[in-house]
């Protein structure tokens, strides 16, 4: 990870990931299980989140594959 990514990378919770991707929680969960969407990271005992950099990389790969 380079310095500019480190400075802007952050955890995204459910609502933000839904807003950014346009995908429902269930769709993302299915894709995560199939290995086609970034896995969430456990950030506390009861909370999981995605990294912004992982979501951006996934989106870029989807655009490139289209």
N, CA, C and O atoms as a GROMACS GRO file, in nm:
protein
  264
    1UNK      N    1   0.084  -0.118   0.000
    1UNK     CA    2   0.000   0.000   0.000
    1UNK      C    3   0.089   0.124   0.000
    1UNK      O    4   0.185   0.132   0.077
    2UNK      N    5   0.059   0.219  -0.084
    2UNK     CA    6   0.142   0.339  -0.088
    2UNK      C    7   0.090   0.444   0.012
    2UNK      O    8  -0.016   0.426   0.072
    3UNK      N    9   0.165   0.550   0.029
    3UNK     CA   10   0.130   0.652   0.128
    3UNK      C   11  -0.004   0.718   0.103
    3UNK      O   12  -0.079   0.744   0.198
    4UNK      N   13  -0.038   0.745  -0.024
    4UNK     CA   14  -0.166   0.811  -0.052
    4UNK      C   15  -0.283   0.719  -0.020
    4UNK      O   16  -0.387   0.766   0.025
    5UNK      N   17  -0.266   0.588  -0.041
    5UNK     CA   18  -0.372   0.493  -0.006
    5UNK      C   19  -0.387   0.484   0.144
    5UNK      O   20  -0.498   0.482   0.196
    6UNK      N   21  -0.275   0.479   0.216
    6UNK     CA   22  -0.279   0.471   0.361
    6UNK      C   23  -0.350   0.592   0.421
    6UNK      O   24  -0.423   0.579   0.519
    7UNK      N   25  -0.328   0.708   0.363
    7UNK     CA   26  -0.386   0.830   0.418
    7UNK      C   27  -0.537   0.835   0.398
    7UNK      O   28  -0.606   0.897   0.478
    8UNK      N   29  -0.589   0.772   0.293
    8UNK     CA   30  -0.730   0.782   0.263
    8UNK      C   31  -0.807   0.653   0.290
    8UNK      O   32  -0.930   0.653   0.283
    9UNK      N   33  -0.739   0.544   0.321
    9UNK     CA   34  -0.807   0.417   0.345
    9UNK      C   35  -0.880   0.423   0.479
    9UNK      O   36  -0.831   0.480   0.576
   10UNK      N   37  -0.997   0.362   0.482
   10UNK     CA   38  -1.073   0.359   0.606
   10UNK      C   39  -1.173   0.245   0.600
   10UNK      O   40  -1.197   0.187   0.494
   11UNK      N   41  -1.230   0.214   0.714
   11UNK     CA   42  -1.332   0.110   0.722
   11UNK      C   43  -1.466   0.166   0.676
   11UNK      O   44  -1.503   0.279   0.708
   12UNK      N   45  -1.539   0.083   0.601
   12UNK     CA   46  -1.674   0.118   0.558
   12UNK      C   47  -1.771   0.019   0.621
   12UNK      O   48  -1.750  -0.102   0.614
   13UNK      N   49  -1.876   0.071   0.682
   13UNK     CA   50  -1.978  -0.016   0.739
   13UNK      C   51  -2.086  -0.041   0.634
   13UNK      O   52  -2.079   0.011   0.523
   14UNK      N   53  -2.184  -0.121   0.669
   14UNK     CA   54  -2.287  -0.170   0.578
   14UNK      C   55  -2.351  -0.062   0.492
   14UNK      O   56  -2.354  -0.074   0.370
   15UNK      N   57  -2.403   0.042   0.553
   15UNK     CA   58  -2.477   0.144   0.478
   15UNK      C   59  -2.391   0.212   0.372
   15UNK      O   60  -2.437   0.239   0.261
   16UNK      N   61  -2.265   0.238   0.405
   16UNK     CA   62  -2.176   0.304   0.309
   16UNK      C   63  -2.141   0.211   0.194
   16UNK      O   64  -2.136   0.255   0.078
   17UNK      N   65  -2.117   0.084   0.223
   17UNK     CA   66  -2.085  -0.011   0.117
   17UNK      C   67  -2.205  -0.027   0.024
   17UNK      O   68  -2.189  -0.032  -0.098
   18UNK      N   69  -2.324  -0.034   0.081
   18UNK     CA   70  -2.447  -0.042   0.000
   18UNK      C   71  -2.460   0.081  -0.090
   18UNK      O   72  -2.493   0.069  -0.208
   19UNK      N   73  -2.434   0.198  -0.034
   19UNK     CA   74  -2.444   0.323  -0.110
   19UNK      C   75  -2.341   0.328  -0.224
   19UNK      O   76  -2.375   0.366  -0.336
   20UNK      N   77  -2.218   0.290  -0.195
   20UNK     CA   78  -2.111   0.296  -0.294
   20UNK      C   79  -2.131   0.194  -0.406
   20UNK      O   80  -2.113   0.226  -0.523
   21UNK      N   81  -2.169   0.071  -0.370
   21UNK     CA   82  -2.178  -0.036  -0.470
   21UNK      C   83  -2.315  -0.048  -0.535
   21UNK      O   84  -2.325  -0.094  -0.648
   22UNK      N   85  -2.419  -0.007  -0.465
   22UNK     CA   86  -2.554  -0.025  -0.516
   22UNK      C   87  -2.605  -0.166  -0.500
   22UNK      O   88  -2.710  -0.201  -0.554
   23UNK      N   89  -2.531  -0.249  -0.427
   23UNK     CA   90  -2.568  -0.389  -0.406
   23UNK      C   91  -2.626  -0.409  -0.266
   23UNK      O   92  -2.580  -0.349  -0.169
   24UNK      N   93  -2.729  -0.493  -0.258
   24UNK     CA   94  -2.790  -0.521  -0.129
   24UNK      C   95  -2.695  -0.602  -0.041
   24UNK      O   96  -2.598  -0.660  -0.089
   25UNK      N   97  -2.724  -0.606   0.086
   25UNK     CA   98  -2.645  -0.683   0.181
   25UNK      C   99  -2.642  -0.831   0.143
   25UNK      O  100  -2.538  -0.896   0.149
   26UNK      N  101  -2.758  -0.884   0.104
   26UNK     CA  102  -2.767  -1.025   0.069
   26UNK      C  103  -2.686  -1.057  -0.055
   26UNK      O  104  -2.617  -1.159  -0.060
   27UNK      N  105  -2.693  -0.972  -0.155
   27UNK     CA  106  -2.615  -0.993  -0.277
   27UNK      C  107  -2.466  -0.990  -0.246
   27UNK      O  108  -2.391  -1.076  -0.293
   28UNK      N  109  -2.423  -0.893  -0.168
   28UNK     CA  110  -2.281  -0.885  -0.132
   28UNK      C  111  -2.238  -1.005  -0.050
   28UNK      O  112  -2.128  -1.055  -0.068
   29UNK      N  113  -2.324  -1.052   0.040
   29UNK     CA  114  -2.292  -1.170   0.122
   29UNK      C  115  -2.273  -1.292   0.033
   29UNK      O  116  -2.178  -1.369   0.051
   30UNK      N  117  -2.364  -1.311  -0.065
   30UNK     CA  118  -2.351  -1.424  -0.157
   30UNK      C  119  -2.223  -1.413  -0.240
   30UNK      O  120  -2.151  -1.512  -0.258
   31UNK      N  121  -2.196  -1.293  -0.288
   31UNK     CA  122  -2.075  -1.272  -0.368
   31UNK      C  123  -1.950  -1.294  -0.283
   31UNK      O  124  -1.851  -1.350  -0.331
   32UNK      N  125  -1.952  -1.250  -0.159
   32UNK     CA  126  -1.839  -1.270  -0.068
   32UNK      C  127  -1.814  -1.419  -0.048
   32UNK      O  128  -1.699  -1.464  -0.052
   33UNK      N  129  -1.919  -1.495  -0.028
   33UNK     CA  130  -1.905  -1.640  -0.009
   33UNK      C  131  -1.853  -1.707  -0.135
   33UNK      O  132  -1.780  -1.806  -0.128
   34UNK      N  133  -1.890  -1.654  -0.252
   34UNK     CA  134  -1.845  -1.710  -0.380
   34UNK      C  135  -1.704  -1.663  -0.416
   34UNK      O  136  -1.645  -1.714  -0.512
   35UNK      N  137  -1.650  -1.568  -0.341
   35UNK     CA  138  -1.516  -1.517  -0.367
   35UNK      C  139  -1.512  -1.409  -0.473
   35UNK      O  140  -1.406  -1.380  -0.529
   36UNK      N  141  -1.628  -1.347  -0.503
   36UNK     CA  142  -1.633  -1.243  -0.606
   36UNK      C  143  -1.654  -1.103  -0.549
   36UNK      O  144  -1.675  -1.008  -0.624
   37UNK      N  145  -1.648  -1.091  -0.418
   37UNK     CA  146  -1.658  -0.960  -0.351
   37UNK      C  147  -1.564  -0.964  -0.231
   37UNK      O  148  -1.549  -1.068  -0.168
   38UNK      N  149  -1.499  -0.851  -0.199
   38UNK     CA  150  -1.403  -0.849  -0.088
   38UNK      C  151  -1.465  -0.895   0.044
   38UNK      O  152  -1.576  -0.856   0.079
   39UNK      N  153  -1.390  -0.977   0.115
   39UNK     CA  154  -1.437  -1.023   0.247
   39UNK      C  155  -1.432  -0.911   0.348
   39UNK      O  156  -1.342  -0.827   0.346
   40UNK      N  157  -1.530  -0.911   0.435
   40UNK     CA  158  -1.532  -0.814   0.544
   40UNK      C  159  -1.426  -0.849   0.648
   40UNK      O  160  -1.384  -0.964   0.660
   41UNK      N  161  -1.384  -0.748   0.721
   41UNK     CA  162  -1.282  -0.761   0.824
   41UNK      C  163  -1.348  -0.741   0.959
   41UNK      O  164  -1.427  -0.648   0.977
   42UNK      N  165  -1.317  -0.828   1.054
   42UNK     CA  166  -1.372  -0.813   1.189
   42UNK      C  167  -1.296  -0.700   1.258
   42UNK      O  168  -1.175  -0.710   1.280
   43UNK      N  169  -1.368  -0.593   1.293
   43UNK     CA  170  -1.303  -0.476   1.354
   43UNK      C  171  -1.328  -0.468   1.504
   43UNK      O  172  -1.264  -0.390   1.574
   44UNK      N  173  -1.422  -0.547   1.553
   44UNK     CA  174  -1.444  -0.559   1.697
   44UNK      C  175  -1.519  -0.689   1.720
   44UNK      O  176  -1.542  -0.765   1.626
   45UNK      N  177  -1.555  -0.715   1.842
   45UNK     CA  178  -1.625  -0.840   1.876
   45UNK      C  179  -1.753  -0.857   1.794
   45UNK      O  180  -1.784  -0.968   1.751
   46UNK      N  181  -1.826  -0.749   1.771
   46UNK     CA  182  -1.956  -0.759   1.705
   46UNK      C  183  -1.966  -0.679   1.575
   46UNK      O  184  -2.076  -0.661   1.523
   47UNK      N  185  -1.855  -0.631   1.522
   47UNK     CA  186  -1.862  -0.546   1.404
   47UNK      C  187  -1.766  -0.593   1.295
   47UNK      O  188  -1.653  -0.632   1.322
   48UNK      N  189  -1.814  -0.587   1.172
   48UNK     CA  190  -1.732  -0.616   1.055
   48UNK      C  191  -1.743  -0.498   0.960
   48UNK      O  192  -1.842  -0.425   0.960
   49UNK      N  193  -1.640  -0.481   0.879
   49UNK     CA  194  -1.638  -0.369   0.784
   49UNK      C  195  -1.554  -0.408   0.664
   49UNK      O  196  -1.475  -0.503   0.670
   50UNK      N  197  -1.569  -0.333   0.556
   50UNK     CA  198  -1.484  -0.347   0.439
   50UNK      C  199  -1.387  -0.230   0.438
   50UNK      O  200  -1.416  -0.123   0.491
   51UNK      N  201  -1.272  -0.252   0.377
   51UNK     CA  202  -1.178  -0.143   0.356
   51UNK      C  203  -1.214  -0.070   0.228
   51UNK      O  204  -1.246  -0.134   0.127
   52UNK      N  205  -1.208   0.060   0.230
   52UNK     CA  206  -1.238   0.141   0.113
   52UNK      C  207  -1.149   0.101  -0.004
   52UNK      O  208  -1.197   0.094  -0.117
   53UNK      N  209  -1.022   0.076   0.021
   53UNK     CA  210  -0.930   0.039  -0.087
   53UNK      C  211  -0.971  -0.093  -0.152
   53UNK      O  212  -0.955  -0.109  -0.273
   54UNK      N  213  -1.024  -0.187  -0.074
   54UNK     CA  214  -1.069  -0.315  -0.130
   54UNK      C  215  -1.192  -0.295  -0.218
   54UNK      O  216  -1.204  -0.357  -0.324
   55UNK      N  217  -1.283  -0.210  -0.174
   55UNK     CA  218  -1.403  -0.182  -0.252
   55UNK      C  219  -1.366  -0.110  -0.381
   55UNK      O  220  -1.419  -0.142  -0.488
   56UNK      N  221  -1.277  -0.014  -0.373
   56UNK     CA  222  -1.233   0.058  -0.494
   56UNK      C  223  -1.165  -0.036  -0.592
   56UNK      O  224  -1.189  -0.027  -0.713
   57UNK      N  225  -1.080  -0.127  -0.543
   57UNK     CA  226  -1.013  -0.223  -0.630
   57UNK      C  227  -1.114  -0.318  -0.695
   57UNK      O  228  -1.101  -0.350  -0.813
   58UNK      N  229  -1.214  -0.361  -0.620
   58UNK     CA  230  -1.319  -0.448  -0.673
   58UNK      C  231  -1.395  -0.375  -0.784
   58UNK      O  232  -1.422  -0.432  -0.889
   59UNK      N  233  -1.429  -0.249  -0.760
   59UNK     CA  234  -1.502  -0.170  -0.860
   59UNK      C  235  -1.418  -0.152  -0.987
   59UNK      O  236  -1.469  -0.166  -1.098
   60UNK      N  237  -1.291  -0.123  -0.971
   60UNK     CA  238  -1.203  -0.104  -1.086
   60UNK      C  239  -1.193  -0.233  -1.168
   60UNK      O  240  -1.193  -0.230  -1.291
   61UNK      N  241  -1.185  -0.347  -1.100
   61UNK     CA  242  -1.179  -0.476  -1.168
   61UNK      C  243  -1.308  -0.504  -1.244
   61UNK      O  244  -1.304  -0.559  -1.354
   62UNK      N  245  -1.422  -0.467  -1.186
   62UNK     CA  246  -1.551  -0.486  -1.254
   62UNK      C  247  -1.560  -0.400  -1.380
   62UNK      O  248  -1.610  -0.445  -1.483
   63UNK      N  249  -1.512  -0.277  -1.372
   63UNK     CA  250  -1.515  -0.188  -1.488
   63UNK      C  251  -1.423  -0.242  -1.597
   63UNK      O  252  -1.458  -0.242  -1.715
   64UNK      N  253  -1.304  -0.289  -1.557
   64UNK     CA  254  -1.208  -0.341  -1.653
   64UNK      C  255  -1.262  -0.467  -1.722
   64UNK      O  256  -1.236  -0.490  -1.840
   65UNK      N  257  -1.336  -0.549  -1.648
   65UNK     CA  258  -1.388  -0.674  -1.704
   65UNK      C  259  -1.509  -0.651  -1.795
   65UNK      O  260  -1.545  -0.739  -1.873
   66UNK      N  261  -1.571  -0.535  -1.785
   66UNK     CA  262  -1.692  -0.508  -1.863
   66UNK      C  263  -1.663  -0.481  -2.009
   66UNK      O  264  -1.755  -0.457  -2.087
   0.00000   0.00000   0.00000
